[in-house]
Amino acid sequence: MATDLVLGIDSSTQSTKAVLVDAATGEVVAHASAPHPTGTAVDPRAWLTAFDSATDGLIERASAISVGGQQHGMVALDSAGAPVHDALLWNDTRSAPQAVDLVAELGGPQQCAEAIGSVLVASFTSTKLRWLRDHQPDAAARTRDVLLPHDYVSRHVSGGDVFTDRGDASGTGYFSTADDVWRPDLAEAAIGHAIALPRIVGPAEIAGVTASGLVIGAGTGDNMAAALALDLEPGDVVVSIGTSGVASTISTTRVADGTGSVTGFADATGNFLPMGTTMNAARILDLQCALLGVDHDELGRLALAAPAGANGLTISPYYAGERTPNRPDATGTWAGLTVSTSREDVARAAFEALLCSLADAVDLVTSMTGQPARRILMVGGAAQNAAVHALAPAIFGAPVTVPAPGEYVALGAARQAAWALSGSSTLPAWTPPPSETYDAEATPDVRQAYAALRDRTATWH
């Protein structure tokens, strides 16, 4: 009997990644990728070109496919299905004033959280629709459909059918996590007129079947897909270090945090995925590498040559504004520089700032759910750095498990495709990825110094 293969897609900020996977075991049998344009506003049609390139020779072998994609991005289409404007991505903060306006229109932060599960910030799709209304009224008037990035790629696969899932929908600003339904009134309020929204496909449902017989799963947001790949259970906390930093956990109960510190997303299984997200993560290390003229491995070696606390150098690393805490206009701040500050101190301070920022997000997420972290997992490119292995458990004050490098968003999408293909009510049982666990003596003084600088700079921007 032939083995069914499923194709999982990660349409991320940087690229399309495709993995062809054995549906029964989760073993990757082939993979490919293609780059995306840089920037925070891009022509979404470039994603379709990248998809075609990355899946060439793979999609023909698959029995089912699902697409995981970057959350929040606004893909506004006219009556002919063409983009009216470049897609504004999650990390485009131009709509920060519109987020403030929309929260006020909903009655304030707590009322906003009750309505949609989260307090709106510039990342959310609805704020970008309001920006379009305010700054590009002609484009807004021509908008008939609004899709998320993964919806747009899924439409390409299906040949024009439009659908999404509750996980990615929960990041739009016009979906009720309490009732699992769209709030079309909120979408209309954002852009100024009624728009069409994708149908919502359930976690294990088949979204469609192509003429060639390819089964299409619902797809989902990138963080929701990664949670599927890692087989997260309630009490597991995942810290992801990519362009953005994310701390998320699985919860069986809905979160509605009126402080805005934790976004109350849905997940791709019927549960919830409360999340604290930072705008700055690996880019903190990128800047330090550029300033010191080293690569990431050398930056890690330099950092490990300095003592905890970097001889008094502390960094508030909000170089691109920040989302957790919500400071879209913030910039980075260095404190404690002296004539004795060394290259090693500068490197160490960068890693400590990155990890303290993420530790804040972990604390917020676990306090909101009332469920202590049973296990902390760390993923993403920077999670493989030796300095992260050494410093993360010291700053988090707990052991940290690092799964082997892998395309977890694409793998999670593949598992979702296998789930739809199986017709079962339960996820396919795949072998968890191999991992290493690291421990170290806690360094609470580092977090205290970071918190003092964070709080001191709160009113500077």
C-alpha positions as CSV (number, residue, x, y, z in Angstrom):
1,M,0.0,0.0,0.0
2,A,1.4,3.4,-1.0
3,T,2.4,5.8,1.8
4,D,0.4,9.1,1.8
5,L,2.6,12.1,1.7
6,V,1.4,15.5,2.9
7,L,2.8,19.0,2.1
8,G,3.2,21.6,4.8
9,I,3.9,25.2,3.9
10,D,5.3,28.1,6.0
11,S,4.7,31.4,4.2
12,S,6.7,33.5,6.6
13,T,7.9,37.1,6.6
14,Q,11.2,36.0,4.9
15,S,10.4,33.1,2.7
16,T,8.1,30.2,1.7
17,K,9.3,26.9,3.1
18,A,7.8,23.6,2.0
19,V,8.2,20.2,3.6
20,L,6.9,16.9,2.2
21,V,6.1,14.5,5.0
22,D,5.0,10.9,5.6
23,A,1.5,11.3,6.9
24,A,1.7,8.3,9.2
25,T,5.0,9.0,10.9
26,G,5.9,12.7,10.4
27,E,9.2,11.9,8.7
28,V,10.3,14.6,6.3
29,V,11.1,13.1,2.9
30,A,11.8,16.3,1.0
31,H,11.9,20.1,1.5
32,A,12.5,23.3,-0.4
33,S,12.3,27.1,0.0
34,A,12.1,30.3,-1.9
35,P,12.7,33.9,-0.7
36,H,10.1,36.7,-0.1
37,P,10.7,40.4,-0.7
38,T,12.1,42.4,2.3
39,G,10.2,45.2,4.0
40,T,7.0,45.6,6.1
41,A,4.8,46.2,3.1
42,V,5.0,43.9,0.1
43,D,3.1,42.9,-3.0
44,P,1.5,39.7,-1.8
45,R,1.6,38.2,-5.3
46,A,5.3,37.7,-4.6
47,W,4.3,35.0,-2.1
48,L,2.5,33.1,-4.8
49,T,5.6,33.1,-7.0
50,A,7.6,31.9,-4.1
51,F,5.0,29.2,-3.3
52,D,5.1,27.9,-6.9
53,S,8.9,27.8,-6.8
54,A,9.2,26.1,-3.4
55,T,6.5,23.5,-4.1
56,D,7.6,22.6,-7.7
57,G,8.1,18.8,-7.8
58,L,6.7,18.4,-4.3
59,I,3.0,19.3,-4.6
60,E,2.5,16.7,-7.3
61,R,3.6,14.0,-4.8
62,A,1.3,15.1,-2.0
63,S,-2.2,13.7,-1.1
64,A,-3.0,16.8,1.1
65,I,-1.6,20.2,1.9
66,S,-2.0,23.0,4.5
67,V,-0.6,26.4,4.7
68,G,0.8,28.1,7.8
69,G,1.5,31.8,7.5
70,Q,2.6,34.9,9.2
71,Q,-0.2,36.3,11.3
72,H,-2.1,39.6,11.0
73,G,-1.0,40.8,7.6
74,M,-3.6,42.7,5.6
75,V,-4.3,41.5,2.1
76,A,-7.0,43.8,0.7
77,L,-8.4,42.7,-2.7
78,D,-10.7,44.5,-5.2
79,S,-13.7,42.9,-6.9
80,A,-11.4,41.2,-9.4
81,G,-9.3,39.6,-6.6
82,A,-6.3,41.9,-7.2
83,P,-4.5,43.7,-4.3
84,V,-5.5,47.3,-3.9
85,H,-2.4,48.0,-1.9
86,D,0.8,46.3,-0.8
87,A,0.1,43.9,2.1
88,L,0.9,45.5,5.4
89,L,2.7,42.9,7.5
90,W,2.5,42.2,11.2
91,N,5.7,44.2,11.9
92,D,4.4,47.4,10.1
93,T,3.7,49.8,12.9
94,R,2.3,52.7,10.9
95,S,-1.2,51.9,12.2
96,A,-0.4,52.5,15.9
97,P,-2.6,55.6,16.0
98,Q,-5.4,53.7,14.4
99,A,-5.1,51.0,17.0
100,V,-5.6,53.6,19.8
101,D,-8.7,54.9,18.0
102,L,-10.3,51.5,17.5
103,V,-9.7,50.5,21.1
104,A,-11.4,53.7,22.2
105,E,-14.3,53.1,19.9
106,L,-14.8,49.6,21.5
107,G,-15.1,51.3,24.9
108,G,-11.6,50.9,26.2
109,P,-9.0,48.1,26.6
110,Q,-11.0,45.7,28.7
111,Q,-14.0,46.0,26.5
112,C,-11.8,45.4,23.5
113,A,-10.3,42.3,25.0
114,E,-13.8,41.0,25.9
115,A,-14.9,41.5,22.3
116,I,-12.0,39.9,20.5
117,G,-9.8,38.3,23.1
118,S,-7.0,40.9,22.8
119,V,-6.3,44.6,23.0
120,L,-5.6,45.9,19.6
121,V,-2.1,47.1,18.7
122,A,-0.6,48.0,15.4
123,S,0.1,44.4,14.4
124,F,-3.6,43.5,14.1
125,T,-5.3,43.5,10.7
126,S,-8.2,45.8,11.7
127,T,-5.8,48.6,12.5
128,K,-4.2,48.3,9.1
129,L,-7.7,48.5,7.5
130,R,-8.4,51.7,9.4
131,W,-5.0,53.1,8.3
132,L,-6.0,52.3,4.7
133,R,-9.3,54.1,5.2
134,D,-7.5,57.1,6.6
135,H,-4.5,57.3,4.3
136,Q,-5.5,55.6,1.1
137,P,-9.3,56.2,0.8
138,D,-9.5,55.2,-2.8
139,A,-7.9,51.9,-2.2
140,A,-10.1,51.3,0.8
141,A,-13.2,52.1,-1.2
142,R,-12.2,49.5,-3.8
143,T,-11.6,46.8,-1.2
144,R,-14.1,43.9,-1.3
145,D,-12.3,41.0,0.3
146,V,-9.7,41.0,3.1
147,L,-7.5,38.0,3.6
148,L,-4.7,37.0,5.9
149,P,-1.4,35.9,4.3
150,H,-2.1,32.2,4.8
151,D,-5.6,32.7,3.3
152,Y,-4.2,34.3,0.2
153,V,-1.8,31.4,-0.4
154,S,-4.5,28.9,0.3
155,R,-6.8,30.6,-2.2
156,H,-4.0,30.2,-4.8
157,V,-3.9,26.4,-4.0
158,S,-7.7,26.0,-4.2
159,G,-8.1,28.0,-7.4
160,G,-10.1,30.8,-5.9
161,D,-12.0,29.4,-2.8
162,V,-11.5,31.6,0.2
163,F,-11.3,30.1,3.7
164,T,-9.3,30.4,7.0
165,D,-9.2,28.9,10.5
166,R,-10.1,30.2,14.0
167,G,-6.4,30.4,15.0
168,D,-5.3,32.9,12.4
169,A,-8.7,34.6,12.4
170,S,-8.3,35.4,16.1
171,G,-5.4,37.9,15.2
172,T,-7.5,40.1,12.9
173,G,-9.4,42.3,15.4
174,Y,-12.8,41.3,14.0
175,F,-13.2,37.7,15.3
176,S,-14.9,36.7,18.6
177,T,-12.8,34.2,20.5
178,A,-15.8,33.7,22.8
179,D,-18.2,32.6,20.1
180,D,-15.8,31.4,17.4
181,V,-17.4,33.7,14.8
182,W,-16.5,36.7,12.7
183,R,-17.5,40.1,13.9
184,P,-18.3,41.7,10.5
185,D,-19.5,44.8,12.2
186,L,-15.9,45.4,13.5
187,A,-14.4,44.8,10.1
188,E,-16.8,47.3,8.6
189,A,-16.1,49.8,11.3
190,A,-12.4,49.5,10.6
191,I,-12.5,50.1,6.9
192,G,-15.7,52.1,6.5
193,H,-17.9,49.7,4.6
194,A,-18.9,46.0,4.5
195,I,-16.3,43.6,3.3
196,A,-16.4,39.9,2.5
197,L,-14.5,37.6,5.0
198,P,-13.3,34.0,4.4
199,R,-15.4,31.1,5.7
200,I,-14.0,29.5,8.8
201,V,-12.9,25.8,8.5
202,G,-12.8,23.7,11.7
203,P,-9.5,22.2,13.0
204,A,-9.8,18.8,11.4
205,E,-12.0,19.6,8.4
206,I,-11.2,19.4,4.8
207,A,-11.3,22.9,3.3
208,G,-11.5,21.7,-0.2
209,V,-10.2,19.3,-2.8
210,T,-8.5,20.4,-6.1
211,A,-9.4,19.0,-9.5
212,S,-6.4,16.7,-9.2
213,G,-7.7,15.3,-5.9
214,L,-5.3,17.2,-3.5
215,V,-7.0,17.6,-0.1
216,I,-6.6,21.1,1.4
217,G,-6.6,21.6,5.1
218,A,-7.7,24.8,6.8
219,G,-4.2,26.3,7.3
220,T,-3.5,28.5,10.3
221,G,-1.2,31.1,11.7
222,D,2.5,30.4,12.1
223,N,2.5,30.2,15.9
224,M,-0.6,27.9,15.8
225,A,1.1,25.7,13.3
226,A,4.3,25.5,15.4
227,A,2.3,24.4,18.4
228,L,0.9,21.5,16.3
229,A,4.4,20.4,15.3
230,L,5.7,20.5,18.9
231,D,2.6,18.7,20.2
232,L,2.1,21.2,22.9
233,E,-0.1,20.4,25.9
234,P,-1.5,22.7,28.6
235,G,1.4,24.0,30.8
236,D,4.0,23.8,28.0
237,V,5.4,27.3,27.2
238,V,7.2,27.8,23.8
239,V,9.7,30.7,23.4
240,S,10.4,31.4,19.8
241,I,13.4,33.6,18.8
242,G,12.8,34.7,15.2
243,T,12.4,38.2,13.7
244,S,9.9,38.6,16.5
245,G,10.0,36.9,19.9
246,V,7.0,34.9,21.1
247,A,6.1,33.3,24.4
248,S,3.0,31.1,24.0
249,T,1.2,28.4,25.9
250,I,-1.8,26.1,25.3
251,S,-4.8,26.9,27.5
252,T,-8.2,25.2,27.6
253,T,-9.8,28.5,28.7
254,R,-10.2,31.8,26.9
255,V,-8.0,34.8,27.8
256,A,-9.2,38.4,27.7
257,D,-6.4,40.5,29.1
258,G,-7.4,44.2,29.3
259,T,-3.8,45.3,30.0
260,G,-2.9,44.2,26.5
261,S,0.2,42.4,27.7
262,V,-1.1,39.0,26.5
263,T,-3.0,38.4,23.3
264,G,-5.8,35.8,23.7
265,F,-5.5,34.0,20.4
266,A,-7.3,30.7,19.5
267,D,-5.2,27.7,18.5
268,A,-5.6,25.2,15.6
269,T,-7.1,22.4,17.7
270,G,-10.1,24.1,19.5
271,N,-8.2,25.4,22.5
272,F,-6.5,28.7,23.0
273,L,-3.0,30.1,22.5
274,P,-2.3,33.0,24.8
275,M,0.8,34.8,23.6
276,G,3.2,37.6,24.5
277,T,5.0,38.9,21.4
278,T,8.0,41.1,21.1
279,M,8.9,43.1,18.0
280,N,12.6,42.6,18.7
281,A,14.2,39.3,19.1
282,A,17.0,38.0,16.8
283,R,17.4,41.5,15.4
284,I,18.8,42.5,18.8
285,L,21.7,40.1,18.1
286,D,21.9,41.2,14.4
287,L,22.5,44.8,15.4
288,Q,25.2,43.8,17.9
289,C,26.9,41.6,15.2
290,A,26.9,44.5,12.8
291,L,28.4,46.9,15.4
292,L,31.1,44.4,16.4
293,G,31.8,43.0,13.0
294,V,31.2,39.4,14.0
295,D,28.8,36.6,13.2
296,H,26.3,35.1,15.6
297,D,28.6,32.3,16.7
298,E,31.4,34.7,17.5
299,L,28.9,37.0,19.3
300,G,28.0,34.1,21.5
301,R,31.6,33.3,22.3
302,L,32.3,36.9,23.2
303,A,29.2,36.9,25.5
304,L,30.2,33.8,27.3
305,A,33.6,35.5,28.1
306,A,31.9,38.3,30.1
307,P,30.3,37.9,33.5
308,A,26.6,37.9,34.3
309,G,25.4,41.5,34.2
310,A,27.9,42.5,31.5
311,N,29.9,44.5,34.1
312,G,27.0,46.9,34.5
313,L,25.9,47.4,30.9
314,T,22.2,46.9,30.5
315,I,20.2,47.3,27.2
316,S,16.5,48.1,26.7
317,P,16.3,46.5,23.2
318,Y,13.2,48.2,21.7
319,Y,15.1,49.1,18.5
320,A,12.0,48.8,16.2
321,G,9.4,49.9,18.7
322,E,7.8,47.3,20.8
323,R,4.6,45.3,21.2
324,T,5.1,43.7,24.7
325,P,5.2,46.1,26.3
326,N,3.2,48.2,23.8
327,R,5.6,51.0,22.9
328,P,5.4,51.4,19.1
329,D,7.5,54.6,19.1
330,A,10.2,53.3,21.4
331,T,13.9,53.1,20.5
332,G,16.8,51.2,22.1
333,T,18.5,52.4,25.3
334,W,21.9,51.4,26.6
335,A,22.8,52.2,30.2
336,G,26.0,51.7,32.2
337,L,28.5,52.2,29.5
338,T,32.0,53.1,30.9
339,V,35.5,53.5,29.5
340,S,36.0,50.0,30.7
341,T,33.1,48.5,28.7
342,S,34.5,45.7,26.5
343,R,33.4,43.9,23.3
344,E,32.6,41.0,25.5
345,D,30.3,43.1,27.7
346,V,28.5,44.5,24.7
347,A,27.9,41.0,23.4
348,R,26.7,39.7,26.8
349,A,24.3,42.6,27.3
350,A,22.7,41.9,23.9
351,F,21.9,38.2,24.8
352,E,20.8,39.2,28.3
353,A,18.4,41.9,26.9
354,L,17.0,39.4,24.4
355,L,16.3,36.8,27.1
356,C,15.1,39.2,29.7
357,S,12.5,40.6,27.2
358,L,11.4,37.0,26.5
359,A,11.3,36.1,30.2
360,D,9.0,39.0,30.7
361,A,6.7,37.6,28.1
362,V,6.8,34.1,29.7
363,D,5.8,35.6,33.1
364,L,2.9,37.5,31.6
365,V,1.5,34.5,29.7
366,T,1.7,32.1,32.7
367,S,0.3,34.7,35.1
368,M,-2.6,35.3,32.8
369,T,-3.5,31.6,32.4
370,G,-2.9,30.9,36.1
371,Q,-0.9,27.8,35.0
372,P,2.8,27.7,35.9
373,A,5.2,26.6,33.2
374,R,5.4,22.8,33.2
375,R,8.1,22.9,30.5
376,I,9.8,25.7,28.7
377,L,10.8,25.0,25.1
378,M,12.9,27.3,23.0
379,V,12.8,27.3,19.2
380,G,14.0,29.5,16.3
381,G,17.3,30.2,14.7
382,A,18.9,32.0,17.6
383,A,17.8,29.3,20.0
384,Q,20.7,27.2,18.6
385,N,23.4,29.6,19.9
386,A,25.6,28.3,22.7
387,A,25.2,31.6,24.6
388,V,21.4,31.1,24.6
389,H,21.8,27.6,25.9
390,A,24.0,28.9,28.7
391,L,22.1,32.1,29.6
392,A,18.4,31.2,29.0
393,P,18.0,28.9,32.0
394,A,19.9,31.4,34.2
395,I,17.6,34.2,33.2
396,F,14.4,32.2,33.2
397,G,15.3,30.5,36.4
398,A,14.2,27.1,35.1
399,P,15.5,24.4,32.7
400,V,15.0,25.1,29.0
401,T,14.5,22.4,26.4
402,V,15.7,23.1,22.9
403,P,14.3,20.9,20.1
404,A,16.5,20.1,17.2
405,P,16.4,22.7,14.4
406,G,13.5,22.2,12.1
407,E,10.8,23.9,10.1
408,Y,8.2,23.7,12.8
409,V,5.6,26.0,11.2
410,A,5.7,23.9,7.9
411,L,5.8,20.7,9.9
412,G,2.7,21.8,11.9
413,A,0.9,22.7,8.7
414,A,1.8,19.2,7.4
415,R,0.4,17.6,10.5
416,Q,-2.8,19.6,10.0
417,A,-3.0,18.3,6.4
418,A,-2.5,14.8,7.6
419,W,-5.3,15.3,10.2
420,A,-7.7,16.5,7.5
421,L,-6.7,13.6,5.3
422,S,-7.2,11.0,8.0
423,G,-10.8,11.9,8.7
424,S,-10.1,11.3,12.4
425,S,-11.2,13.5,15.3
426,T,-7.7,13.3,16.8
427,L,-4.3,14.5,15.6
428,P,-2.0,12.0,14.0
429,A,0.5,10.7,16.6
430,W,3.9,11.8,15.2
431,T,7.2,11.2,17.0
432,P,8.3,14.4,18.9
433,P,11.5,16.0,17.6
434,P,14.7,15.2,19.4
435,S,15.8,17.8,22.0
436,E,18.4,18.9,24.5
437,T,17.6,20.3,28.0
438,Y,19.9,23.0,29.6
439,D,20.1,24.2,33.2
440,A,22.1,26.8,35.0
441,E,22.2,28.8,38.3
442,A,19.6,31.6,38.2
443,T,20.8,35.2,37.8
444,P,18.0,37.3,39.3
445,D,20.2,40.4,39.4
446,V,20.3,40.5,35.7
447,R,16.5,40.6,35.4
448,Q,16.2,43.2,38.1
449,A,18.6,45.5,36.3
450,Y,16.8,45.0,33.0
451,A,13.4,45.7,34.7
452,A,14.7,48.9,36.3
453,L,15.8,50.2,32.9
454,R,12.6,49.1,31.2
455,D,10.5,50.9,33.8
456,R,12.7,54.0,33.8
457,T,12.4,54.4,30.0
458,A,8.6,53.8,30.0
459,T,7.8,57.6,29.7
460,W,10.6,58.6,27.3
461,H,8.7,58.0,24.1
